[in-house]
Amino acid sequence: MDKIRKGDEIVVIAGKDKGKRGRVLARVDAGHVVVEGVNRAKKHVKPNPVKGEVGGVVDKNMPLHVSNVSLYNPLTQKPDRVGFKLLEDGTKVRIFRSNGEVVGA
């Protein structure tokens, strides 16, 4: 079970975009995530008339390492660490370490 998942709201805690918030768009692999509006790079794209694409310079979201992001806690308005807890019915849920609240509840 991953601590950071697709759709989570995160805060960048290290790097050139430190302090920025965004939503996780995709998990590239076990150690990298793509976040909307964070770690943008200019990419030069060739035109492709078959697909109907025009060429030029486009902004592209690049992956970030999961160690450089932290889950955003809406109750404390700060980034927070994530832990796991087993409920009485046997399901495993993610919790915020600061206050013990269930993530996404």
N, CA, C and O atoms as a GROMACS GRO file, in nm:
protein
  420
    1MET      N    1   0.085  -0.118   0.000
    1MET     CA    2   0.000   0.000   0.000
    1MET      C    3   0.090   0.124   0.000
    1MET      O    4   0.181   0.136   0.082
    2ASP      N    5   0.063   0.215  -0.091
    2ASP     CA    6   0.146   0.334  -0.107
    2ASP      C    7   0.099   0.447  -0.016
    2ASP      O    8  -0.020   0.462   0.012
    3LYS      N    9   0.194   0.525   0.030
    3LYS     CA   10   0.161   0.640   0.115
    3LYS      C   11   0.107   0.756   0.032
    3LYS      O   12   0.022   0.832   0.080
    4ILE      N   13   0.156   0.770  -0.091
    4ILE     CA   14   0.108   0.874  -0.182
    4ILE      C   15   0.040   0.804  -0.300
    4ILE      O   16   0.099   0.717  -0.363
    5ARG      N   17  -0.084   0.844  -0.329
    5ARG     CA   18  -0.161   0.781  -0.436
    5ARG      C   19  -0.208   0.885  -0.537
    5ARG      O   20  -0.203   1.005  -0.513
    6LYS      N   21  -0.254   0.835  -0.651
    6LYS     CA   22  -0.311   0.921  -0.754
    6LYS      C   23  -0.434   0.990  -0.698
    6LYS      O   24  -0.520   0.927  -0.635
    7GLY      N   25  -0.442   1.122  -0.720
    7GLY     CA   26  -0.556   1.199  -0.671
    7GLY      C   27  -0.532   1.268  -0.538
    7GLY      O   28  -0.611   1.354  -0.500
    8ASP      N   29  -0.426   1.234  -0.466
    8ASP     CA   30  -0.394   1.298  -0.338
    8ASP      C   31  -0.347   1.440  -0.360
    8ASP      O   32  -0.285   1.470  -0.462
    9GLU      N   33  -0.376   1.528  -0.263
    9GLU     CA   34  -0.322   1.663  -0.268
    9GLU      C   35  -0.194   1.663  -0.186
    9GLU      O   36  -0.192   1.620  -0.070
   10ILE      N   37  -0.086   1.712  -0.246
   10ILE     CA   38   0.045   1.706  -0.182
   10ILE      C   39   0.107   1.846  -0.176
   10ILE      O   40   0.062   1.939  -0.243
   11VAL      N   41   0.213   1.856  -0.095
   11VAL     CA   42   0.295   1.976  -0.085
   11VAL      C   43   0.438   1.934  -0.114
   11VAL      O   44   0.486   1.834  -0.062
   12VAL      N   45   0.508   2.012  -0.197
   12VAL     CA   46   0.648   1.984  -0.226
   12VAL      C   47   0.731   2.034  -0.108
   12VAL      O   48   0.720   2.151  -0.070
   13ILE      N   49   0.814   1.947  -0.050
   13ILE     CA   50   0.890   1.984   0.069
   13ILE      C   51   1.039   2.004   0.040
   13ILE      O   52   1.114   2.044   0.129
   14ALA      N   53   1.083   1.977  -0.083
   14ALA     CA   54   1.224   1.997  -0.119
   14ALA      C   55   1.236   2.022  -0.268
   14ALA      O   56   1.155   1.973  -0.347
   15GLY      N   57   1.338   2.099  -0.306
   15GLY     CA   58   1.363   2.124  -0.447
   15GLY      C   59   1.324   2.264  -0.489
   15GLY      O   60   1.292   2.349  -0.406
   16LYS      N   61   1.328   2.288  -0.620
   16LYS     CA   62   1.305   2.423  -0.673
   16LYS      C   63   1.160   2.468  -0.656
   16LYS      O   64   1.133   2.588  -0.654
   17ASP      N   65   1.067   2.376  -0.645
   17ASP     CA   66   0.925   2.410  -0.629
   17ASP      C   67   0.878   2.393  -0.485
   17ASP      O   68   0.759   2.370  -0.462
   18LYS      N   69   0.968   2.405  -0.389
   18LYS     CA   70   0.935   2.386  -0.248
   18LYS      C   71   0.821   2.479  -0.206
   18LYS      O   72   0.824   2.599  -0.233
   19GLY      N   73   0.721   2.422  -0.138
   19GLY     CA   74   0.607   2.499  -0.090
   19GLY      C   75   0.486   2.495  -0.182
   19GLY      O   76   0.377   2.532  -0.139
   20LYS      N   77   0.502   2.451  -0.305
   20LYS     CA   78   0.389   2.445  -0.398
   20LYS      C   79   0.298   2.327  -0.366
   20LYS      O   80   0.344   2.222  -0.320
   21ARG      N   81   0.169   2.346  -0.391
   21ARG     CA   82   0.070   2.240  -0.371
   21ARG      C   83   0.014   2.198  -0.505
   21ARG      O   84   0.006   2.278  -0.598
   22GLY      N   85  -0.027   2.071  -0.512
   22GLY     CA   86  -0.087   2.022  -0.635
   22GLY      C   87  -0.146   1.884  -0.614
   22GLY      O   88  -0.129   1.823  -0.508
   23ARG      N   89  -0.215   1.836  -0.715
   23ARG     CA   90  -0.278   1.704  -0.710
   23ARG      C   91  -0.194   1.605  -0.790
   23ARG      O   92  -0.142   1.638  -0.896
   24VAL      N   93  -0.182   1.483  -0.737
   24VAL     CA   94  -0.103   1.379  -0.803
   24VAL      C   95  -0.181   1.331  -0.926
   24VAL      O   96  -0.294   1.285  -0.915
   25LEU      N   97  -0.118   1.343  -1.043
   25LEU     CA   98  -0.181   1.300  -1.167
   25LEU      C   99  -0.153   1.154  -1.198
   25LEU      O  100  -0.239   1.084  -1.252
   26ALA      N  101  -0.032   1.107  -1.164
   26ALA     CA  102   0.006   0.969  -1.198
   26ALA      C  103   0.123   0.923  -1.112
   26ALA      O  104   0.201   1.004  -1.062
   27ARG      N  105   0.132   0.791  -1.096
   27ARG     CA  106   0.250   0.728  -1.035
   27ARG      C  107   0.332   0.673  -1.151
   27ARG      O  108   0.287   0.583  -1.222
   28VAL      N  109   0.453   0.726  -1.171
   28VAL     CA  110   0.539   0.680  -1.279
   28VAL      C  111   0.593   0.542  -1.246
   28VAL      O  112   0.588   0.450  -1.328
   29ASP      N  113   0.646   0.528  -1.126
   29ASP     CA  114   0.692   0.398  -1.074
   29ASP      C  115   0.678   0.405  -0.922
   29ASP      O  116   0.610   0.494  -0.870
   30ALA      N  117   0.741   0.313  -0.851
   30ALA     CA  118   0.726   0.308  -0.706
   30ALA      C  119   0.785   0.431  -0.637
   30ALA      O  120   0.746   0.464  -0.525
   31GLY      N  121   0.879   0.499  -0.702
   31GLY     CA  122   0.946   0.610  -0.637
   31GLY      C  123   0.920   0.747  -0.694
   31GLY      O  124   0.976   0.845  -0.644
   32HIS      N  125   0.837   0.759  -0.798
   32HIS     CA  126   0.815   0.888  -0.862
   32HIS      C  127   0.668   0.914  -0.887
   32HIS      O  128   0.591   0.823  -0.919
   33VAL      N  129   0.628   1.042  -0.873
   33VAL     CA  130   0.492   1.085  -0.900
   33VAL      C  131   0.495   1.207  -0.991
   33VAL      O  132   0.592   1.283  -0.991
   34VAL      N  133   0.388   1.226  -1.069
   34VAL     CA  134   0.371   1.345  -1.151
   34VAL      C  135   0.262   1.429  -1.085
   34VAL      O  136   0.151   1.381  -1.061
   35VAL      N  137   0.296   1.556  -1.056
   35VAL     CA  138   0.205   1.646  -0.986
   35VAL      C  139   0.169   1.761  -1.080
   35VAL      O  140   0.256   1.815  -1.147
   36GLU      N  141   0.040   1.798  -1.084
   36GLU     CA  142  -0.003   1.904  -1.175
   36GLU      C  143   0.053   2.039  -1.131
   36GLU      O  144   0.043   2.077  -1.014
   37GLY      N  145   0.112   2.112  -1.226
   37GLY     CA  146   0.163   2.245  -1.201
   37GLY      C  147   0.295   2.251  -1.128
   37GLY      O  148   0.340   2.361  -1.093
   38VAL      N  149   0.359   2.138  -1.103
   38VAL     CA  150   0.486   2.135  -1.029
   38VAL      C  151   0.591   2.066  -1.116
   38VAL      O  152   0.562   1.971  -1.188
   39ASN      N  153   0.716   2.116  -1.107
   39ASN     CA  154   0.829   2.060  -1.181
   39ASN      C  155   0.802   2.060  -1.331
   39ASN      O  156   0.814   1.957  -1.398
   40ARG      N  157   0.764   2.177  -1.383
   40ARG     CA  158   0.734   2.191  -1.525
   40ARG      C  159   0.863   2.213  -1.604
   40ARG      O  160   0.955   2.279  -1.557
   41ALA      N  161   0.867   2.156  -1.724
   41ALA     CA  162   0.982   2.170  -1.812
   41ALA      C  163   0.933   2.206  -1.952
   41ALA      O  164   0.824   2.166  -1.993
   42LYS      N  165   1.016   2.280  -2.025
   42LYS     CA  166   0.986   2.314  -2.164
   42LYS      C  167   1.030   2.198  -2.252
   42LYS      O  168   1.143   2.151  -2.242
   43LYS      N  169   0.941   2.153  -2.338
   43LYS     CA  170   0.974   2.043  -2.429
   43LYS      C  171   0.947   2.090  -2.571
   43LYS      O  172   0.841   2.144  -2.601
   44HIS      N  173   1.045   2.069  -2.659
   44HIS     CA  174   1.032   2.105  -2.800
   44HIS      C  175   0.970   1.987  -2.874
   44HIS      O  176   1.026   1.877  -2.874
   45VAL      N  177   0.854   2.011  -2.937
   45VAL     CA  178   0.778   1.904  -3.001
   45VAL      C  179   0.774   1.927  -3.151
   45VAL      O  180   0.746   2.037  -3.197
   46LYS      N  181   0.803   1.821  -3.227
   46LYS     CA  182   0.793   1.829  -3.372
   46LYS      C  183   0.647   1.818  -3.414
   46LYS      O  184   0.568   1.752  -3.346
   47PRO      N  185   0.609   1.882  -3.523
   47PRO     CA  186   0.472   1.867  -3.571
   47PRO      C  187   0.449   1.726  -3.626
   47PRO      O  188   0.538   1.666  -3.686
   48ASN      N  189   0.329   1.675  -3.605
   48ASN     CA  190   0.293   1.543  -3.657
   48ASN      C  191   0.160   1.558  -3.731
   48ASN      O  192   0.054   1.556  -3.668
   49PRO      N  193   0.164   1.572  -3.864
   49PRO     CA  194   0.040   1.595  -3.939
   49PRO      C  195  -0.055   1.476  -3.936
   49PRO      O  196  -0.175   1.493  -3.951
   50VAL      N  197  -0.002   1.355  -3.915
   50VAL     CA  198  -0.089   1.237  -3.910
   50VAL      C  199  -0.180   1.243  -3.788
   50VAL      O  200  -0.299   1.213  -3.798
   51LYS      N  201  -0.125   1.282  -3.674
   51LYS     CA  202  -0.203   1.292  -3.550
   51LYS      C  203  -0.270   1.428  -3.536
   51LYS      O  204  -0.353   1.448  -3.447
   52GLY      N  205  -0.234   1.521  -3.623
   52GLY     CA  206  -0.293   1.655  -3.616
   52GLY      C  207  -0.229   1.743  -3.510
   52GLY      O  208  -0.291   1.839  -3.464
   53GLU      N  209  -0.106   1.713  -3.470
   53GLU     CA  210  -0.037   1.791  -3.369
   53GLU      C  211   0.047   1.900  -3.434
   53GLU      O  212   0.112   1.877  -3.536
   54VAL      N  213   0.045   2.018  -3.374
   54VAL     CA  214   0.130   2.125  -3.422
   54VAL      C  215   0.258   2.124  -3.340
   54VAL      O  216   0.258   2.084  -3.223
   55GLY      N  217   0.366   2.168  -3.400
   55GLY     CA  218   0.494   2.172  -3.331
   55GLY      C  219   0.509   2.297  -3.247
   55GLY      O  220   0.426   2.387  -3.252
   56GLY      N  221   0.616   2.300  -3.170
   56GLY     CA  222   0.644   2.418  -3.089
   56GLY      C  223   0.698   2.379  -2.952
   56GLY      O  224   0.736   2.264  -2.929
   57VAL      N  225   0.702   2.476  -2.863
   57VAL     CA  226   0.751   2.455  -2.727
   57VAL      C  227   0.631   2.441  -2.635
   57VAL      O  228   0.547   2.531  -2.628
   58VAL      N  229   0.623   2.329  -2.564
   58VAL     CA  230   0.512   2.305  -2.472
   58VAL      C  231   0.566   2.282  -2.331
   58VAL      O  232   0.678   2.235  -2.313
   59ASP      N  233   0.485   2.317  -2.231
   59ASP     CA  234   0.519   2.288  -2.092
   59ASP      C  235   0.473   2.148  -2.058
   59ASP      O  236   0.363   2.106  -2.096
   60LYS      N  237   0.558   2.075  -1.987
   60LYS     CA  238   0.527   1.937  -1.954
   60LYS      C  239   0.555   1.914  -1.806
   60LYS      O  240   0.657   1.960  -1.754
   61ASN      N  241   0.464   1.842  -1.737
   61ASN     CA  242   0.487   1.806  -1.598
   61ASN      C  243   0.586   1.690  -1.592
   61ASN      O  244   0.564   1.586  -1.654
   62MET      N  245   0.693   1.708  -1.518
   62MET     CA  246   0.795   1.605  -1.504
   62MET      C  247   0.781   1.536  -1.368
   62MET      O  248   0.726   1.595  -1.274
   63PRO      N  249   0.829   1.412  -1.356
   63PRO     CA  250   0.814   1.339  -1.230
   63PRO      C  251   0.897   1.396  -1.116
   63PRO      O  252   1.003   1.455  -1.137
   64LEU      N  253   0.846   1.379  -0.994
   64LEU     CA  254   0.915   1.414  -0.871
   64LEU      C  255   0.936   1.287  -0.790
   64LEU      O  256   0.855   1.195  -0.797
   65HIS      N  257   1.043   1.283  -0.713
   65HIS     CA  258   1.063   1.169  -0.625
   65HIS      C  259   0.969   1.182  -0.505
   65HIS      O  260   0.944   1.293  -0.457
   66VAL      N  261   0.917   1.070  -0.456
   66VAL     CA  262   0.819   1.073  -0.346
   66VAL      C  263   0.880   1.124  -0.217
   66VAL      O  264   0.807   1.168  -0.128
   67SER      N  265   1.012   1.121  -0.204
   67SER     CA  266   1.074   1.174  -0.082
   67SER      C  267   1.068   1.326  -0.077
   67SER      O  268   1.088   1.385   0.029
   68ASN      N  269   1.042   1.389  -0.191
   68ASN     CA  270   1.036   1.535  -0.197
   68ASN      C  271   0.895   1.590  -0.184
   68ASN      O  272   0.875   1.711  -0.194
   69VAL      N  273   0.796   1.504  -0.162
   69VAL     CA  274   0.658   1.548  -0.146
   69VAL      C  275   0.601   1.492  -0.016
   69VAL      O  276   0.647   1.390   0.035
   70SER      N  277   0.501   1.561   0.035
   70SER     CA  278   0.433   1.518   0.158
   70SER      C  279   0.284   1.542   0.141
   70SER      O  280   0.244   1.637   0.074
   71LEU      N  281   0.203   1.458   0.200
   71LEU     CA  282   0.058   1.469   0.188
   71LEU      C  283   0.009   1.594   0.262
   71LEU      O  284   0.056   1.624   0.371
   72TYR      N  285  -0.086   1.666   0.201
   72TYR     CA  286  -0.142   1.788   0.261
   72TYR      C  287  -0.256   1.751   0.355
   72TYR      O  288  -0.349   1.681   0.316
   73ASN      N  289  -0.248   1.800   0.479
   73ASN     CA  290  -0.352   1.776   0.578
   73ASN      C  291  -0.444   1.897   0.582
   73ASN      O  292  -0.401   2.004   0.626
   74PRO      N  293  -0.571   1.884   0.539
   74PRO     CA  294  -0.661   2.000   0.535
   74PRO      C  295  -0.700   2.051   0.674
   74PRO      O  296  -0.738   2.168   0.687
   75LEU      N  297  -0.692   1.968   0.777
   75LEU     CA  298  -0.728   2.011   0.912
   75LEU      C  299  -0.623   2.104   0.972
   75LEU      O  300  -0.658   2.203   1.037
   76THR      N  301  -0.496   2.072   0.952
   76THR     CA  302  -0.388   2.155   1.007
   76THR      C  303  -0.334   2.255   0.906
   76THR      O  304  -0.255   2.342   0.942
   77GLN      N  305  -0.376   2.244   0.780
   77GLN     CA  306  -0.330   2.331   0.671
   77GLN      C  307  -0.180   2.321   0.649
   77GLN      O  308  -0.117   2.419   0.608
   78LYS      N  309  -0.121   2.203   0.677
   78LYS     CA  310   0.023   2.183   0.663
   78LYS      C  311   0.050   2.048   0.599
   78LYS      O  312  -0.039   1.962   0.595
   79PRO      N  313   0.174   2.029   0.548
   79PRO     CA  314   0.211   1.894   0.503
   79PRO      C  315   0.224   1.802   0.623
   79PRO      O  316   0.260   1.845   0.733
   80ASP      N  317   0.193   1.675   0.602
   80ASP     CA  318   0.192   1.580   0.713
   80ASP      C  319   0.246   1.446   0.668
   80ASP      O  320   0.237   1.410   0.551
   81ARG      N  321   0.301   1.371   0.763
   81ARG     CA  322   0.348   1.236   0.734
   81ARG      C  323   0.229   1.141   0.738
   81ARG      O  324   0.125   1.171   0.795
   82VAL      N  325   0.247   1.025   0.675
   82VAL     CA  326   0.139   0.928   0.663
   82VAL      C  327   0.180   0.799   0.732
   82VAL      O  328   0.294   0.753   0.720
   83GLY      N  329   0.084   0.741   0.804
   83GLY     CA  330   0.105   0.610   0.866
   83GLY      C  331  -0.010   0.519   0.829
   83GLY      O  332  -0.101   0.558   0.757
   84PHE      N  333  -0.006   0.397   0.879
   84PHE     CA  334  -0.111   0.300   0.851
   84PHE      C  335  -0.169   0.248   0.981
   84PHE      O  336  -0.102   0.244   1.084
   85LYS      N  337  -0.296   0.209   0.974
   85LYS     CA  338  -0.366   0.159   1.092
   85LYS      C  339  -0.463   0.052   1.048
   85LYS      O  340  -0.527   0.064   0.944
   86LEU      N  341  -0.473  -0.053   1.127
   86LEU     CA  342  -0.572  -0.157   1.101
   86LEU      C  343  -0.699  -0.126   1.179
   86LEU      O  344  -0.694  -0.104   1.300
   87LEU      N  345  -0.812  -0.123   1.111
   87LEU     CA  346  -0.940  -0.100   1.178
   87LEU      C  347  -0.992  -0.231   1.236
   87LEU      O  348  -0.935  -0.338   1.212
   88GLU      N  349  -1.100  -0.222   1.313
   88GLU     CA  350  -1.157  -0.341   1.379
   88GLU      C  351  -1.203  -0.446   1.280
   88GLU      O  352  -1.195  -0.566   1.306
   89ASP      N  353  -1.252  -0.400   1.163
   89ASP     CA  354  -1.301  -0.495   1.062
   89ASP      C  355  -1.188  -0.554   0.977
   89ASP      O  356  -1.215  -0.632   0.885
   90GLY      N  357  -1.063  -0.518   1.007
   90GLY     CA  358  -0.949  -0.577   0.937
   90GLY      C  359  -0.900  -0.499   0.817
   90GLY      O  360  -0.806  -0.543   0.751
   91THR      N  361  -0.961  -0.385   0.786
   91THR     CA  362  -0.916  -0.306   0.672
   91THR      C  363  -0.799  -0.217   0.714
   91THR      O  364  -0.794  -0.167   0.826
   92LYS      N  365  -0.707  -0.197   0.622
   92LYS     CA  366  -0.589  -0.114   0.646
   92LYS      C  367  -0.615   0.023   0.586
   92LYS      O  368  -0.648   0.033   0.468
   93VAL      N  369  -0.600   0.128   0.666
   93VAL     CA  370  -0.626   0.264   0.619
   93VAL      C  371  -0.504   0.352   0.644
   93VAL      O  372  -0.422   0.323   0.731
   94ARG      N  373  -0.495   0.460   0.565
   94ARG     CA  374  -0.388   0.558   0.585
   94ARG      C  375  -0.436   0.661   0.688
   94ARG      O  376  -0.552   0.702   0.686
   95ILE      N  377  -0.344   0.704   0.776
   95ILE     CA  378  -0.377   0.806   0.875
   95ILE      C  379  -0.271   0.915   0.871
   95ILE      O  380  -0.157   0.891   0.830
   96PHE      N  381  -0.309   1.037   0.915
   96PHE     CA  382  -0.213   1.145   0.933
   96PHE      C  383  -0.143   1.123   1.066
   96PHE      O  384  -0.208   1.094   1.166
   97ARG      N  385  -0.010   1.138   1.068
   97ARG     CA  386   0.067   1.113   1.189
   97ARG      C  387   0.041   1.219   1.296
   97ARG      O  388   0.048   1.188   1.415
   98SER      N  389   0.012   1.343   1.257
   98SER     CA  390  -0.001   1.450   1.356
   98SER      C  391  -0.126   1.438   1.442
   98SER      O  392  -0.120   1.462   1.562
   99ASN      N  393  -0.239   1.400   1.381
   99ASN     CA  394  -0.363   1.396   1.459
   99ASN      C  395  -0.434   1.261   1.453
   99ASN      O  396  -0.538   1.245   1.518
  100GLY      N  397  -0.384   1.164   1.378
  100GLY     CA  398  -0.444   1.031   1.376
  100GLY      C  399  -0.571   1.019   1.293
  100GLY      O  400  -0.635   0.914   1.294
  101GLU      N  401  -0.608   1.125   1.221
  101GLU     CA  402  -0.728   1.121   1.138
  101GLU      C  403  -0.703   1.036   1.014
  101GLU      O  404  -0.591   1.029   0.963
  102VAL      N  405  -0.809   0.972   0.964
  102VAL     CA  406  -0.799   0.889   0.845
  102VAL      C  407  -0.788   0.980   0.723
  102VAL      O  408  -0.860   1.079   0.711
  103VAL      N  409  -0.698   0.947   0.633
  103VAL     CA  410  -0.678   1.024   0.509
  103VAL      C  411  -0.800   1.007   0.420
  103VAL      O  412  -0.844   0.896   0.394
  104GLY      N  413  -0.854   1.120   0.373
  104GLY     CA  414  -0.967   1.115   0.281
  104GLY      C  415  -1.101   1.096   0.348
  104GLY      O  416  -1.201   1.076   0.279
  105ALA      N  417  -1.106   1.100   0.481
  105ALA     CA  418  -1.235   1.081   0.551
  105ALA      C  419  -1.302   1.214   0.576
  105ALA      O  420  -1.410   1.219   0.633
   0.00000   0.00000   0.00000
